């Protein structure tokens, strides 16, 4: 998956906006004025953060080694 693939997917959802409040290297995706995703334009390594219910996020981290907490 490439940065543009993630960007296209996120922008395909209804009423999604793309902003750069943290500078030109980080894209923030919002719906209803609330952030739900964040990604860097640097593809090495490709990373992105998704908003998630804390309990569900813990389940995903337990199940998949590639799922890490976004902020500690």
N, C-alpha and C positions, 0 to 999 in steps of 0.2 A: 504494500500500500504506500502511496506517495502523499506528500502534503496536499497536492491539488485534489487527490481523491477524497481526502478527509474534508477539505474545504467544500467541495461540491456536495458531499453528503450532508454536511451540517447546514449549508445554505438551501438544501432541498426541502427542509421542514418549513411549515407555514410560519410566516411573520418573523423569520429569523433575521437579525441584523448582525453585521460584522463590524467590529470597532477595534481601534488600537490605543486604548487608554494607557497602556504601559510602555508605549513607544512603538516604532515601526516594525520591530522584530517579533512581536507577539500579537496574535489575533485573538480577540475575544468574541464569542458568539452569544447573543442574547435573544430571548423571546419574552415578550411582555415586560421589557426593561430589566430582566434579570439574567445574569450570566449562567449558562449551563455548560459551556465548553471553552477551553483555552488551548491554543497550540502555538508552537514556535515555527517560524518559517525555515529554521535550520533542519534539514532532513537527516542529519548525522549526530545522534540517533533520532529517529522520528519519535516524538513523544507528544502526548496530549492529555489534558485533564478533563474529566467529565464529572459533573455534579451527580451525586448519587446518595441514596439513603445510607446512613452510616452502617446499619446492620447488613444491608445488601453488599456494601463495599467490602466489609470484612469477609463475607462469604466468598466474594470474588477473589480477594487476595489469598484466601486459604486454598481455593481451587486452582488458580492460575498464577504461576510464578512471575509472569510478566506484568501483573496488576500490582501497582505500588501506590501508597498514599501520595496524593498530590502535594499536600502541605502538612507539615507537622508543627 
